[in-house]
Amino acid sequence: MAASSENVLSALLPLYFGDDSSLPHVPHVISNVDDHQLFAIPKTNSLHPVISHIHTCLNSSNKRLEGLLLLEKLVVQSSTLIFTDYVNTWIKLLLQILKGQGETVFHQQSCKIISLILKISTDFSEISRDVATNIIPQLLPVLLNAQDFYKEEAIHCIRVCCETFPGPTGSFRNKIEKLLLADLQNPIPKSDSAHCLTLLGGCGPGGKNRVKHSLGWRIQFDKIYNTLKHTQSQLYEMLETEESSSSDVINGEMFQLNIIPDNTVDRRDVLIHRFTTFSQVLTSLFTESFTAVAEIPVENILRLVCDCLAVNGKMLVTRPSTDHLLLLALLPTVHKTALSILNSLILMCRQVLIPFTSTINKLFIQSLVWTRVNTKYGQQKQYCTLRECVYKTMTTWLQVLGSSTNLVAEETDLIKEIISDVTPQVDVIKLSTTGMNTGLEPPKKKKKKNAGYQDITQGMSSYRKTNILANSTLTSNCLKVFQLFISSFGSSLQIKSYKDIQEVIVSILLDVQCNREVPPVPYSDDKSRKRLYAVLKACVISPHSKLPSLLQCAVRFFTIGQNDSSVMVSSFCREALSICECLFHPRAPCLRGPNFEVSTIHSDKSIQKETMVNNSSVQNTPNKPLVPSKTLTLSRSKVEKTSVEPTLNQPQQPFIQDSNIEADSDSDLDEEPEDIASSKPKKLSFEDMQTLENVADSHIQSVEESEMLTSPEKMSQVEDVHGSVVSEDMPEEKPDLMSLDVQTQSKDVESMTMSFVDAGPDSD
C-alpha cells in the first residue's frame, strides 16, 4: 500500500505542484491526500518535493493560501521523522505570517496550524522544551494584539497554549484575563473565551503537589461566583424578598467589568447577558479537566441556584408592576441558566450531592408546578423550553445517582406533572346554538345581504391552524425522565401511583396505534413514540410486586410497533419484543444458577448390631413373619439402598444414607470388601442409569409378587450373614424358583450399585 501511495504522489507532483496557478486545483489535491493518506509515506525522500513546494508557497504572497492548506494536511499526516525535522521551520514561517500584513484568511489559517503543532509537540520532550522556552514568549504577544478579523482564532490558540503549556503562559495571565473579559462583555462573545478564562487558574508554576494551581482554581472560582451573585442580586433588586435582601452583601473579589448603564432597557439587557455569560464560565470551570486537587463549595452553588429559582411567575403576577413584568419576561432565561449550573454541578460532584437530594428534588418540583399552563390543541405550551430544561436536568440527576436521588419522596407531584405533559391533547369542538330557532313559529325572513368577511370566517371556523409537532421535544424529554424514574423506583412506588402509570401508558399506546396514519399530537414525532415504548419496557422490567405485570400487553404492543413507519421505532420494538420473549421463555440457564442433581445411584448399608440368640440364626414365630432386610429405593434423581432391621421386639435403628459417615466397629460396614470401601466416586452415564433403574424395578416387582404368593402363616424368612434369604418350610433340595430368581437379581443389583458412590450435590 505504501508503494501505491508513492506512485499516486509521484503522478500528482508534475500535474498540480508545478503549475503556477495551481490554487484552483488545491481542493482536489487535498481530497486525494485525505483518501490515500499521501503525506503519511514512511520514505521521506518522496515528500521532499512537496515540502519544498509548501515552503516556497509560504514565502510567496500570491501562493501563500495554497501553502497553508497543504501544510495543515502535512502536519496532521506526516511521520515522526518529518515532523521533528521541520517543526521549528514551520513555526517560524507561521509567526512571520502573523506578524506581517496580509489577508484575513492567512492569519486565521496560521493560528489554526499553530494550534495543531502545539498539541502534537507535547509528545516530544525536546520539542516541547524548546517551544516553552522560545516559541510561547514570542507567540502570545502577537495573539494578544490580534485584530478583530482573526480574534476568534487567536483566542482559540491562546486556549491551546493554556492547556498544553500552562507554565510559560502564567506570565501573561493578567493580559489574557483582560482580553477575555473584554470579549465576554460583547453582545456575541467568542466561543472559546469562557473556556479559556477558566484555565487561567492553572497557569503559572504549580509548586509542590500543585498547591499553587489548587489555590489559583479557588481564586478563579470566587471571582466567577461573586460576579454571578452580584449580577443576580441586581436582577432581583426590585423584589422585597428575603432571598434578594440577604444576597446583597458580596464578600470577595469580583471581575472588573464595565459599568452598568442607568437606562432601563440597556440595564436589563446588560444584566441578563452578563448573568448568562458568566454562568457559562462557571459551567466550563466544572467541566474542564484540571490537573490539581480542587475543592468545590457545593453549598454556595446550591444557594445561588435556590435564590434564582425562588422567584416564579405567579409571585410576579400577583403584584403586577412595570419592573415585575419586565422581570417576568426575563425569568425563564434566568431559570434556565440556573438549571444549567445545577446540571454541571451534578455531573461534577455526583455522590457528593446525596446529602442535598431533598433540596434538589424540591427545586425540580417547584419549577414544574408553577410552569404548568393549559394550552389549546396543536399549540406550543407556555414555558415549554423551561420545562424541557427541568426535565433534562432531572435526566442527568437520575442517570448519575439513580435510586440514591430519593425522588420517590416527591412521586405524587412528579407523576402528576409528567402525566400532564405526556398525555396527548384532545381536540374539542364546541357547538354554538346562538341564532337557532327553538320555538314552533317559523323564523323571520331577513333581507339578503352580500356576504361579508365576518360571514366567510364564520363558515370557515372548523378549519384551524395546528402544529402536529407541537411540544414534541418537551414530551420526549419528559418520557425519558418517566423511563428512568420507573426503572429506579418502580417496585417502591405506591400502588395507586403505579396503577395510574400503567393506565396512562396503555391508553396512550392504544391511541397511537389506533391512529397510525395521523397520530395524536405530539406523537407524530418518532422520537416521542420511541421513548413511549421505552417507558412500557421499563414497566415490564420493573414491575410492582402487588400489581399485575404488563408483560402480556407489552408483547402485543411491541408486535404492532414493529410495523411503525419509523425505522428507529420499529427496531426498538423488535429489540424490546425479544426481551419480553426471554422473560416468557428463558433460552438458557443462568451462568451461576443452581446445580441440578444428576441421576446417580447411592448405596449404603445400615449399621446393625447382631442381636441373634445363637449368633447364627433367629427363631421366628409363625405369628410374626419377618420383613426382608434389604430393599432398594429408586427415584428420578437418586437410587438409594437402605436396610430395614427385623422387628424382633426391639426398636428399629435409623439407617445411614451417607457412605462417608463413620460406623461403629460392630456394624456390617466393617465386613465390606476393601475394594468396595475404597472405591472413588464415579459418574454414571445416561445408559447406565437406565439399566440400573430397569433392574431395580424388576427386582421390586418380583419381591412384591413373591410376597403375594407366599402366605405369611406358612413361610418365614431369615437373613443370614451374607444377606441370603432362607425359607424354613420349604425343603432344601427343592428351593423356590421365584425366590432364587429374586435372590440372584438382588445380588446383581447390589454388585452394580456398590461400585458407584453418590457424586453429591456439589458435583457437576
C-alpha positions in Angstrom: 0.0 0.0 0.0 2.9 2.4 0.7 4.2 1.8 -2.8 0.9 2.6 -4.4 0.7 5.9 -2.4 4.2 6.8 -3.6 3.1 6.1 -7.2 0.0 8.3 -6.8 2.0 11.1 -5.2 4.6 10.9 -8.0 1.9 11.2 -10.6 0.3 14.2 -8.9 3.5 16.2 -8.4 4.1 17.2 -12.1 0.4 17.8 -12.7 -0.5 20.2 -9.9 2.5 21.3 -7.9 4.5 22.5 -11.0 1.8 24.8 -12.3 2.0 28.5 -11.3 -1.8 28.8 -11.0 -2.4 25.6 -9.0 -4.7 27.2 -6.4 -8.0 26.2 -8.1 -6.8 22.6 -8.0 -5.9 22.5 -4.3 -9.3 21.3 -3.1 -9.0 18.2 -5.4 -5.4 17.6 -4.3 -6.5 17.8 -0.6 -9.3 15.3 -1.3 -6.8 12.9 -2.9 -4.4 13.4 0.0 -7.1 12.6 2.5 -8.3 9.5 0.7 -4.9 7.9 0.1 -3.0 9.5 3.1 -0.3 10.6 0.7 1.6 12.6 3.3 2.0 9.6 5.6 4.5 7.8 3.4 7.4 6.4 5.6 10.0 7.3 3.0 11.0 10.9 3.5 12.6 11.3 0.1 9.3 11.1 -1.7 7.9 14.0 0.4 10.9 16.4 -0.1 9.4 17.9 -3.3 6.1 18.5 -1.5 7.8 20.1 1.5 9.9 22.4 -0.7 6.9 23.4 -2.7 5.0 24.2 0.6 7.9 26.3 1.9 8.1 28.2 -1.4 4.3 28.9 -1.3 4.6 30.2 2.3 7.3 32.7 1.3 5.2 33.9 -1.6 2.3 36.3 -1.0 0.5 35.1 -4.2 0.5 31.4 -3.3 0.5 31.6 0.5 -3.0 30.2 0.9 -2.1 27.1 -1.1 0.9 26.5 1.1 -1.1 26.9 4.3 -3.8 24.5 3.1 -1.2 21.9 2.2 0.8 22.5 5.4 -2.2 21.7 7.5 -2.6 18.3 5.9 1.2 17.7 6.1 1.2 18.4 9.9 -1.6 16.0 10.6 -0.3 13.1 8.3 3.4 13.4 8.5 5.6 10.8 10.1 7.6 11.4 13.3 10.8 11.9 11.5 9.5 14.6 9.2 7.6 16.4 12.0 10.6 16.6 14.3 12.9 17.8 11.4 10.7 20.6 10.1 8.5 21.7 13.1 10.8 24.7 14.1 10.9 25.8 10.5 7.1 25.7 10.2 6.5 27.6 13.4 8.9 30.4 12.3 7.2 30.7 9.0 3.8 30.9 10.6 4.9 33.5 13.2 6.3 35.6 10.3 2.9 35.5 8.6 1.1 36.5 11.8 3.4 39.5 12.4 3.1 40.7 8.9 0.2 42.2 6.9 -1.9 40.1 4.7 -5.4 38.8 4.0 -7.7 37.7 6.8 -7.6 34.0 5.8 -3.8 33.9 6.1 -3.9 34.8 9.8 -6.9 32.6 10.5 -5.2 29.6 8.9 -1.9 30.3 10.6 -3.5 30.3 14.0 -5.2 27.0 13.3 -2.0 25.3 12.2 -0.1 26.7 15.2 -2.7 25.2 17.5 -2.2 21.8 15.8 1.6 22.0 16.2 1.3 22.9 19.9 -0.9 19.9 20.6 1.4 17.5 18.8 4.6 18.9 20.2 3.7 17.9 23.8 4.5 14.3 22.9 8.2 15.1 22.3 10.2 16.3 25.3 12.9 18.2 23.4 10.4 20.0 21.1 8.1 20.9 24.0 11.0 22.3 26.0 12.1 24.4 23.0 8.5 25.6 22.4 8.0 26.5 26.1 11.3 28.4 26.2 11.4 30.2 22.8 8.1 30.0 21.0 5.4 30.8 23.6 7.1 34.1 24.7 7.0 35.2 21.0 3.6 33.8 20.2 1.4 35.2 23.0 2.2 38.9 22.5 1.2 38.5 18.8 -2.0 36.8 19.7 -2.9 39.3 22.5 -2.7 42.1 20.0 -4.7 40.3 17.3 -7.1 42.3 15.3 -10.8 41.7 15.3 -10.9 39.9 11.9 -9.0 36.9 13.4 -9.5 37.4 17.1 -11.6 34.2 17.4 -8.8 32.1 16.0 -6.3 33.9 18.2 -8.4 33.2 21.4 -8.6 29.6 20.4 -4.8 29.5 20.0 -4.4 31.1 23.5 -6.6 28.4 24.9 -4.4 25.8 23.4 -1.4 27.5 25.0 -3.1 27.5 28.4 -3.9 23.8 28.0 -0.6 22.5 26.7 2.0 24.9 28.2 0.4 26.4 31.3 3.8 27.1 32.9 5.2 29.7 30.4 1.6 31.1 29.9 1.4 32.1 33.5 3.4 35.3 33.0 0.8 36.6 30.6 -2.2 35.7 32.8 -3.4 39.2 33.6 -3.2 40.3 30.0 -5.1 37.2 28.9 -7.8 37.8 31.5 -8.2 41.4 30.4 -8.6 40.3 26.8 -11.1 37.7 27.6 -13.3 39.9 29.9 -13.5 42.5 27.2 -14.6 39.8 24.7 -17.2 38.3 27.2 -18.9 41.7 27.5 -19.6 41.9 23.8 -23.1 41.1 22.6 -21.8 38.0 20.9 -18.7 36.7 22.7 -16.3 34.2 21.1 -16.9 30.5 21.7 -13.6 29.8 23.4 -13.5 32.8 25.7 -15.4 31.2 28.6 -13.3 28.0 28.4 -10.1 30.0 28.3 -11.0 32.1 31.3 -11.5 29.0 33.4 -8.0 27.7 32.6 -6.2 30.8 33.9 -6.3 29.4 37.5 -3.9 26.6 36.5 -1.4 28.7 34.6 2.0 29.5 36.1 4.2 27.4 38.3 2.4 24.8 40.3 4.6 24.4 43.3 4.8 21.3 45.4 1.9 18.9 44.8 0.4 21.7 42.6 -0.7 23.6 45.6 -0.5 26.9 43.7 -2.7 25.5 41.0 -5.3 24.5 43.5 -5.2 28.0 45.1 -5.5 29.6 41.7 -8.5 27.5 40.8 -10.2 28.6 44.1 -9.4 32.2 43.4 -10.8 31.9 39.9 -14.0 30.3 41.2 -14.5 33.0 43.8 -14.3 35.7 41.1 -16.8 33.9 38.9 -19.2 33.1 41.8 -19.1 36.6 43.3 -19.7 38.2 39.9 -22.7 35.9 39.3 -24.1 36.6 42.8 -23.8 40.3 42.4 -25.5 40.2 39.0 -28.3 38.1 40.3 -28.9 40.5 43.2 -29.1 43.4 40.7 -31.7 41.5 38.6 -33.9 40.9 41.7 -33.2 44.2 43.4 -36.8 45.4 42.9 -38.2 42.5 44.8 -38.5 42.7 48.6 -37.8 39.1 49.4 -35.6 37.5 52.0 -33.5 35.9 49.3 -32.7 39.1 47.5 -32.0 41.1 50.6 -29.7 38.5 52.1 -27.6 38.2 48.9 -26.9 42.0 48.5 -23.7 41.7 50.6 -21.0 40.2 48.5 -17.7 39.3 50.2 -14.8 38.6 48.0 -13.1 39.6 44.8 -15.0 40.1 41.6 -14.0 40.7 37.9 -13.6 44.3 36.9 -16.4 44.8 34.4 -17.9 47.7 32.7 -20.3 50.0 34.5 -24.0 49.1 34.1 -26.0 51.8 32.3 -28.8 53.6 34.0 -31.3 53.2 31.2 -33.9 50.6 32.0 -33.7 48.8 28.7 -29.9 48.8 28.4 -29.6 47.9 32.1 -31.9 44.9 31.6 -30.1 43.7 28.6 -26.6 44.0 30.1 -27.6 42.3 33.3 -29.2 39.2 31.7 -26.3 39.0 29.2 -23.7 39.1 32.0 -25.6 36.6 34.0 -25.9 34.0 31.2 -22.3 34.6 30.1 -20.6 34.1 33.4 -22.9 31.1 34.1 -21.3 29.5 31.0 -17.9 30.4 32.5 -18.9 28.6 35.8 -20.2 25.6 33.9 -16.9 25.4 31.9 -15.0 25.6 35.2 -16.8 22.4 36.3 -16.5 20.5 33.0 -12.9 21.3 32.1 -10.3 18.8 33.3 -7.9 20.1 36.0 -4.6 18.5 37.0 -4.6 19.6 40.7 -7.0 18.9 43.5 -9.9 21.4 43.6 -12.4 21.9 46.4 -15.8 22.7 45.2 -18.1 24.7 47.6 -21.3 22.8 46.9 -23.4 24.7 49.4 -22.6 28.1 47.9 -23.5 27.0 44.4 -26.8 25.4 45.6 -27.6 28.7 47.5 -27.1 30.6 44.2 -29.4 28.2 42.3 -32.1 28.4 45.0 -32.0 32.2 45.0 -32.5 32.2 41.3 -35.4 29.7 41.3 -37.1 31.2 44.4 -38.8 33.9 42.2 -41.5 32.5 40.0 -44.1 33.9 37.6 -47.1 33.6 40.0 -45.3 35.7 42.5 -44.7 38.5 40.0 -48.2 38.3 38.5 -49.9 38.7 41.9 -48.2 42.1 42.4 -48.1 43.5 38.9 -45.9 46.5 38.1 -43.6 47.6 35.3 -40.5 46.2 37.0 -42.2 43.0 37.8 -43.5 42.4 34.3 -40.1 43.2 32.8 -38.5 40.7 35.2 -41.2 38.2 34.3 -40.1 38.5 30.7 -36.5 37.6 31.7 -37.5 35.0 34.3 -37.4 31.9 32.0 -33.9 32.8 30.9 -32.7 33.2 34.5 -34.2 29.9 35.5 -32.7 28.0 32.5 -29.3 29.5 33.3 -29.6 28.4 37.0 -30.6 24.9 35.9 -27.6 24.6 33.6 -25.4 25.5 36.6 -27.1 22.7 38.6 -26.7 20.3 35.8 -22.9 20.9 35.6 -22.7 20.6 39.4 -24.4 17.2 39.3 -22.0 15.9 36.6 -19.0 17.2 38.6 -19.9 16.2 42.2 -22.1 13.1 41.7 -22.3 11.2 45.0 -21.2 14.2 47.0 -24.7 15.6 46.4 -26.5 12.8 48.2 -27.0 14.9 51.4 -28.7 17.6 49.3 -31.1 15.3 47.5 -34.2 16.7 49.3 -33.3 20.3 48.3 -32.6 19.5 44.7 -35.8 17.4 44.3 -37.9 20.3 45.7 -36.3 22.6 43.2 -37.4 20.4 40.3 -41.0 20.1 41.6 -41.2 23.8 42.3 -40.2 24.7 38.8 -42.6 22.2 37.2 -45.6 23.3 39.3 -45.5 27.0 38.5 -44.8 26.5 34.8 -47.8 24.2 34.2 -50.2 26.0 32.0 -53.1 24.6 29.9 -53.0 25.3 26.2 -55.1 24.7 23.2 -54.9 21.8 20.8 -51.9 21.9 18.4 -50.2 24.9 20.0 -46.9 25.2 21.8 -47.2 25.3 25.6 -46.2 28.4 27.6 -42.8 28.0 29.4 -42.2 24.9 27.2 -38.4 25.5 26.9 -38.1 26.0 30.6 -39.9 22.7 31.4 -37.6 21.0 28.9 -34.6 22.3 30.8 -36.0 21.0 34.0 -36.6 17.5 32.6 -33.1 17.5 31.0 -31.5 18.3 34.4 -33.7 15.6 36.1 -32.5 13.1 33.5 -28.9 13.9 34.4 -29.8 13.6 38.1 -31.4 10.2 37.7 -28.6 8.9 35.3 -25.9 9.9 37.8 -27.4 8.8 41.1 -30.3 6.5 40.2 -32.3 5.5 43.3 -30.0 7.5 45.5 -31.8 10.6 44.4 -34.7 9.7 46.7 -37.0 11.2 44.1 -39.7 8.8 45.2 -40.4 11.1 48.1 -42.0 13.5 45.5 -43.7 10.8 43.5 -47.2 12.2 43.7 -46.4 15.7 42.4 -43.9 14.4 39.9 -46.2 11.8 38.4 -48.9 14.4 38.1 -46.7 16.8 36.2 -45.3 14.0 33.9 -48.8 12.7 33.1 -49.9 16.2 32.2 -47.0 16.5 29.7 -47.2 13.1 28.1 -50.9 12.9 27.6 -52.0 13.9 24.1 -54.0 17.0 23.7 -57.7 16.5 22.9 -59.3 18.4 20.1 -62.6 19.7 21.4 -65.2 21.3 19.1 -67.9 23.3 20.8 -71.2 23.6 19.1 -72.9 27.0 19.3 -76.7 27.3 19.5 -76.9 31.1 19.1 -79.3 32.2 16.3 -81.1 28.9 16.2 -84.9 28.9 16.4 -86.1 26.7 19.2 -89.8 27.6 19.0 -92.6 26.4 16.8 -93.0 29.7 14.9 -91.3 29.9 11.6 -88.2 32.1 11.6 -88.5 35.6 10.4 -87.3 36.4 7.0 -84.2 38.5 6.8 -83.1 40.6 3.9 -80.4 39.1 1.8 -77.1 40.9 2.2 -73.8 40.4 0.5 -71.7 38.0 2.4 -69.1 40.0 4.2 -65.7 39.0 5.7 -67.3 38.1 9.0 -69.7 35.6 7.4 -66.9 34.0 5.5 -64.8 33.5 8.6 -67.7 32.0 10.5 -68.2 29.5 7.7 -64.5 28.5 8.0 -64.5 28.2 11.8 -63.9 24.5 11.6 -60.5 24.9 9.9 -57.8 25.9 12.4 -54.1 26.3 12.2 -52.4 23.4 14.2 -48.8 22.2 14.6 -48.7 18.4 14.7 -45.2 18.6 16.3 -46.1 21.0 19.0 -44.5 20.2 22.3 -42.7 17.1 20.8 -39.4 18.0 22.4 -41.0 18.5 25.8 -42.8 15.2 25.6 -39.7 13.4 24.5 -37.6 14.7 27.5 -40.5 14.1 29.8 -40.8 10.5 28.7 -37.1 10.0 29.3 -37.5 11.1 32.9 -40.5 8.8 33.1 -38.5 5.8 32.0 -35.6 6.5 34.4 -38.0 7.1 37.3 -39.8 3.8 36.8 -36.6 1.9 36.3 -35.2 3.3 39.6 -38.3 3.3 41.8 -40.8 1.0 40.1 -41.1 -1.6 42.8 -41.1 1.0 45.7 -43.9 3.3 44.3 -47.4 3.4 45.9 -49.9 1.0 44.4 -52.2 3.8 43.2 -49.3 5.7 41.6 -48.0 2.7 39.7 -51.6 1.8 38.6 -52.0 5.3 37.2 -48.8 5.0 35.3 -49.9 1.7 33.8 -53.3 3.1 32.8 -51.8 6.2 31.2 -49.2 4.3 29.2 -51.6 1.7 27.9 -54.2 4.4 26.9 -51.7 6.5 25.1 -50.3 3.5 23.2 -53.8 2.4 22.2 -54.5 5.9 20.9 -51.2 6.0 19.0 -51.6 2.5 17.4 -55.2 3.0 16.5 -54.4 6.2 14.7 -51.2 5.3 12.9 -51.9 7.4 9.9 -52.4 10.6 11.9 -51.0 10.1 15.4 -52.2 12.3 18.2 -50.3 15.5 18.9 -47.3 15.4 19.7 -46.7 11.7 18.9 -46.2 12.4 15.2 -42.6 12.7 16.3 -40.8 9.4 16.0 -38.5 10.1 18.9 -41.5 10.7 21.2 -43.0 7.4 20.1 -39.8 5.5 20.7 -39.5 6.9 24.3 -43.1 6.0 24.9 -42.3 2.4 24.1 -39.2 2.7 26.3 -41.5 3.6 29.2 -43.5 0.5 28.5 -40.3 -1.6 28.5 -39.4 0.0 31.9 -42.8 -1.1 33.3 -42.1 -4.6 32.1 -38.6 -4.8 33.5 -39.5 -3.1 36.9 -43.0 -4.4 37.8 -44.8 -3.7 41.0 -45.0 -6.6 43.4 -48.7 -6.1 44.2 -50.0 -5.3 40.7 -50.3 -7.5 37.6 -47.5 -7.1 35.1 -47.9 -5.5 31.7 -45.9 -8.3 30.1 -48.8 -9.8 28.1 -50.0 -6.3 26.9 -46.4 -5.3 26.1 -45.9 -8.3 23.8 -48.9 -7.2 21.8 -47.9 -3.5 21.7 -44.3 -4.3 20.7 -45.6 -6.7 18.0 -47.7 -4.0 16.4 -44.9 -1.4 17.0 -42.7 -3.4 14.6 -44.9 -2.0 11.8 -44.2 1.6 12.7 -43.2 3.8 9.8 -40.1 5.0 11.5 -37.1 2.6 11.4 -35.9 3.9 14.8 -39.3 3.0 16.5 -39.7 -0.4 14.7 -36.1 -1.5 15.5 -36.6 -0.6 19.2 -39.9 -2.5 19.3 -38.2 -5.6 17.8 -35.5 -5.4 20.5 -38.0 -4.9 23.3 -40.1 -7.8 22.0 -37.0 -10.1 22.2 -36.6 -9.1 25.8 -40.2 -10.0 26.6 -39.8 -13.3 24.9 -36.8 -14.1 27.0 -38.9 -13.2 30.1 -41.5 -15.6 29.0 -39.2 -18.4 27.9 -35.6 -18.2 29.1 -33.4 -19.7 26.4 -30.6 -20.9 28.6 -30.0 -21.4 32.3 -28.0 -18.8 34.3 -24.3 -19.0 34.3 -24.2 -19.2 38.1 -27.5 -20.8 38.7 -28.3 -23.8 40.9 -26.6 -27.1 40.2 -29.2 -29.6 39.2 -28.5 -33.1 40.6 -27.7 -35.7 38.0 -29.4 -39.1 38.3 -26.9 -41.3 40.3 -27.1 -44.3 42.5 -26.4 -44.0 46.2 -25.8 -47.3 48.2 -25.5 -47.6 51.9 -25.6 -50.4 54.4 -27.4 -49.7 57.6 -25.5 -50.2 60.8 -26.9 -53.1 62.5 -25.7 -55.0 65.5 -26.1 -58.7 65.8 -28.9 -59.4 68.2 -29.5 -63.0 67.4 -29.8 -65.6 70.2 -27.5 -68.2 68.8 -25.3 -65.7 66.8 -26.2 -67.6 63.6 -30.0 -67.6 63.2 -33.1 -66.1 64.7 -36.0 -68.1 65.9 -39.2 -66.8 64.2 -42.7 -67.3 65.3 -45.4 -68.0 62.8 -47.5 -65.1 64.1 -44.6 -62.6 63.4 -43.2 -63.0 60.0 -40.0 -61.2 59.2 -39.7 -58.4 56.6 -37.0 -58.7 54.1 -34.0 -56.9 55.5 -32.7 -55.3 52.2 -34.8 -53.1 50.0 -33.9 -50.9 47.0 -35.3 -47.4 46.7 -35.3 -45.7 43.3 -36.2 -42.1 42.4 -35.6 -39.9 39.4 -32.6 -38.2 40.9 -31.2 -41.0 43.2 -31.2 -44.7 43.7 -30.5 -45.5 47.4 -30.1 -48.9 49.0 -31.3 -49.0 52.6 -31.7 -51.6 55.2 -34.6 -52.4 57.5 -33.9 -54.3 60.6 -36.2 -57.2 61.5 -38.8 -56.3 64.1 -37.7 -58.5 67.0 -39.2 -56.7 70.0 -36.5 -54.0 69.7 -36.6 -50.5 68.3 -35.5 -50.1 64.7 -32.3 -48.1 64.2 -32.2 -45.4 61.6 -30.1 -46.2 58.6 -27.2 -44.1 57.4 -27.6 -42.7 53.9 -24.1 -41.1 53.6 -21.3 -43.5 52.9 -18.8 -41.1 54.4 -20.2 -41.3 57.9 -18.1 -43.4 60.2 -19.9 -46.5 61.6 -19.3 -48.5 64.8 -16.8 -51.3 64.8 -19.6 -53.8 65.3 -21.6 -52.7 62.2 -21.9 -54.6 59.0 -19.8 -51.9 57.3 -16.7 -53.5 58.7 -17.5 -56.6 56.7 -17.3 -54.7 53.4 -14.6 -55.7 51.0 -11.6 -53.4 50.8 -12.0 -52.7 47.1 -15.6 -51.5 47.6 -14.8 -49.5 50.7 -12.0 -47.7 48.9 -13.9 -47.1 45.7 -13.9 -43.5 44.4 -17.0 -41.6 43.3 -17.8 -42.2 39.7 -20.4 -40.5 37.5 -23.0 -42.5 35.6 -23.9 -42.1 32.1 -27.5 -42.0 31.0 -27.5 -45.6 29.6 -26.1 -46.9 32.9 -28.7 -45.1 34.9 -31.5 -46.5 32.7 -30.1 -50.1 33.1 -30.0 -49.8 36.8 -33.5 -48.4 37.0 -34.8 -51.3 34.9 -33.1 -53.9 37.0 -34.3 -52.3 40.3 -37.9 -52.0 39.0 -37.9 -55.7 38.1 -36.4 -56.6 41.5 -39.1 -54.7 43.4 -41.8 -56.2 41.2 -40.5 -59.7 41.8 -40.4 -59.1 45.6 -43.9 -57.9 45.6 -45.2 -60.9 43.6 -43.3 -63.3 45.9 -44.9 -61.7 48.9 -48.3 -62.0 47.4 -47.8 -65.7 46.5 -46.3 -66.7 49.8 -48.6 -66.9 52.8 -47.2 -65.3 56.0 -48.5 -68.2 58.0 -46.6 -70.8 56.0 -43.3 -69.0 55.3 -40.9 -67.0 57.3 -37.7 -65.5 56.1 -34.4 -65.2 57.9 -31.5 -63.2 56.7 -28.2 -64.8 57.1 -24.8 -63.2 57.4 -24.3 -62.8 53.7 -27.8 -61.4 53.0 -29.3 -64.6 51.5 -33.0 -65.4 52.1 -33.8 -68.9 53.6 -37.2 -70.5 53.9 -37.8 -72.9 56.8 -41.0 -74.5 55.4 -39.6 -75.4 52.0 -37.2 -78.4 51.6 -33.6 -77.5 51.0 -33.4 -79.8 48.0 -36.3 -78.1 46.2 -35.9 -74.3 46.6 -38.5 -72.0 45.3 -37.6 -70.8 41.7 -39.1 -67.4 42.3 -37.0 -66.8 45.5 -33.9 -67.9 43.7 -34.6 -65.5 40.9 -35.2 -62.7 43.3 -32.0 -63.5 45.2 -30.0 -63.6 42.0 -31.3 -60.2 40.8 -30.8 -58.7 44.3 -27.1 -59.7 44.2 -26.7 -58.3 40.7 -28.1 -55.0 41.7 -26.0 -54.9 44.8 -22.8 -55.7 43.0 -23.6 -52.9 40.4 -24.8 -50.3 42.9 -22.0 -50.8 45.3 -19.4 -49.9 42.6 -20.7 -46.3 42.5 -20.9 -43.7 45.1 -23.2 -40.7 45.0 -21.4 -37.7 43.4 -23.1 -35.4 45.9 -25.0 -32.2 45.3 -21.8 -30.1 44.9 -20.5 -32.0 41.9 -21.3 -31.3 38.3 
